[in-house]
């Protein structure tokens, strides 16, 4: 059996299952400021703690939605050296193909802790590779609503 078919069978058994819960990460003002500087999004609600304390409905600065999204490789631990070999045996290449849906139900306040939960939504053979759609949910510690919910499309190739 080909590595592609083996991977499809492996993941089909996991459809609907949560396969990973990542570590908590505290979002501090330095990380928010660094992201603002790199992206040019220096809106006061992210970068001015004094003004945010006075004028923001949250009483403090909040992380950019795209900052939260950009942390997915860390939060899912998919950047760990062993991740690829452990999760995609027989494959040589993984491509982030994009997102189907992306929502930010709740803001990430400065100082909050976030983590990602990963579930398998679907898997299928696509050409010579395998397409996996992950449902990624970024939780905020002690909050009911998540910070982010995204359907990430990944393709892996033998």
Secondary structure as UniProt FT lines:
FT   HELIX           3..12
FT   TURN            13..14
FT   STRAND          18..21
FT   STRAND          25..26
FT   HELIX           29..39
FT   HELIX           44..47
FT   HELIX           49..55
FT   TURN            57..58
FT   HELIX           65..70
FT   HELIX           72..75
FT   TURN            76..79
FT   TURN            81..82
FT   HELIX           83..87
FT   TURN            89..90
FT   STRAND          93..103
FT   TURN            110..111
FT   STRAND          113..126
FT   TURN            127..128
FT   STRAND          129..140
FT   TURN            141..142
FT   STRAND          148..157
//
